[in-house]
């Protein structure tokens, strides 16, 4: 039902480390290159099928790091699975890159920050009621609840950035 389409917000791509590890600087091209270049293991979603993983591989190539770090990249079916592995695998020098929501919802990892502007990836998520919903009235209430101003703080804490109008 097109009239029910409403944005939940944008989700940015970020960098994660295991909980308690120091946060490496990532605020500009050189800092990001140093962070990824120094990592002993890089955790990400599938670099051939997952949007955030494809983007991460593109960032590594743009930083001229791919040949150097390709053997240290551990790609998983999703960012959530990659972050779980980052949280559970032992050892120093581990860094992950995926959507901020997947980082924030995974115990044992912490968000260092989002990729610098030159490497930004923002994905807009929306909600809508399916045309053939079994219970359209309930689905409309659910969609309205998800997008309500009263829940903006909850969305923000989960990693959703308010969607810019237009």
N, C-alpha and C positions, 0 to 999 in steps of 0.2 A: 504494500500500500504506500505509494510514493509520498503521500501527505504525512506519513508517520516517520519519515527519515529525519533523524536528528543526530548531530555529532556528539560523541562522548568526549572527544578531545584528540590531541595529537600525542603520539608517543615517540620520544626521541631515542636515539641509539647512544648507549653509554658504555663506560669502562668499569669493570668490577675487579675487586681483589678479595681474597679470603678474609673473613671477619677477623679483625685484630691486626692485619698486616698494614704497614705504612702505605699511605696513598701516594703514588708517584705523580709528579706533575704531568698534566696532559693538556694544558691550556692553549698551546699553540703547536704549529707544525713540528718544530724541533723537539719540543718536550714530548709530544705524542710519539714521534719517531724513536726517541731515546727509550721511552717506556716500552714500546712494543719490541724494539731491538734487543733490549736487555732481558726480556721475559724468557724464562727457561721453557715455559709451556704457555700457549695461547689457546683459550677455550672460546668456542663460538658455535653458532648454528651451522648447519650444512652450507658449505661455500658454493655449492652448485644449485641448490634447490630452495633454500630459505632466504628471504629478502635481506635480513640483517647479516646473514653469513656471506651472501654474495657481496653486500656492501663492504663488509669487513675486509674481504679479500681485495676488493677494489682499493680500499684505503691503504692496505699494505703495499699494493703495487704502486700507488701514487706516491708513497713515501720511499719507493725504491728498496723496500725491505723483503718483498716476496721471495726472491731467490735465497736470501739468508735465513728466513724464518719458516718457510713452507714446511720443513720437517718437524717443526715444533708446534704446528697448528693442530689442535685436536677438535675436529668438527663433529657435532652431534645432530640428531634429527631435528632438534628445536633448541631455542635459546634456553628454555626452562631446563632441559636435560643437560645442556652444557653448563649451566650455573650450578646444578646439583653436583656435577662431576667436579667443578672448581671447588665447591664447598667440601667435598669428601676426599679428594686426592691429597696425599701428603706432599710436602716438599716446598722449598722456597721458590720465589720468582715466578709465581703463577698469576696470570692476568686473563680476564675475560672481556668479551665485547658482544653485546646483544642489546635488545630493546630494554629500556629502563624498567618497564613493568616486570619483565622476567627477572631482573636483578633484585628489585625491591621485594618481590614475593618469594624469594628463595632464602631460607635460613642458612646462615653460614657464609654469606657473601655480602659485601658492602659496595654501594655505588660510590665510585671515585668522582664521577662527573660525566657530563655528556661530551660527545666528540666536539672538537672546536668547529666553529662556523664553516670553515672551508671543507670540512668532512661531514657535515650535518646530514642526518637522515631522519626525517619526520614522517611518520605514518599516521594518517587520520583514520580513526575508528568511529563508526556510526552504529546506530541501532535503528531497526525498522520492524514493522509488523509484516509477516508474510501474508501474501494475498489469500492464501488458503489456510490460515491459522485455524486450528480446531476451536480455540476459544479467543476470538479476536478482542473482546472487551478486556479480558485479563491480560492479554499480550499488550494492549495499548496502555493499560495502567502500569505494567511492568516497565515498558519503554519510557513512559513519563517519569517514573520513579528514578530510573537510571540517569536521566538527563536533567533532573530537576536542579534548580539553584541550591536547594537545601543539601544536595549531595556533592556539590562542587568540591568541597574540601576533601571528601573521601576519594573522589576521582584524582585529585591532585596528589594526595598521599600515596596513591597507587601508581603514580607515574604519568598520569594524563595531564597534559598542558592544555589550558583553555584554548579552544579552537578559535582562531581569528575569523571574524565575520567577513564575508565576501570572498 
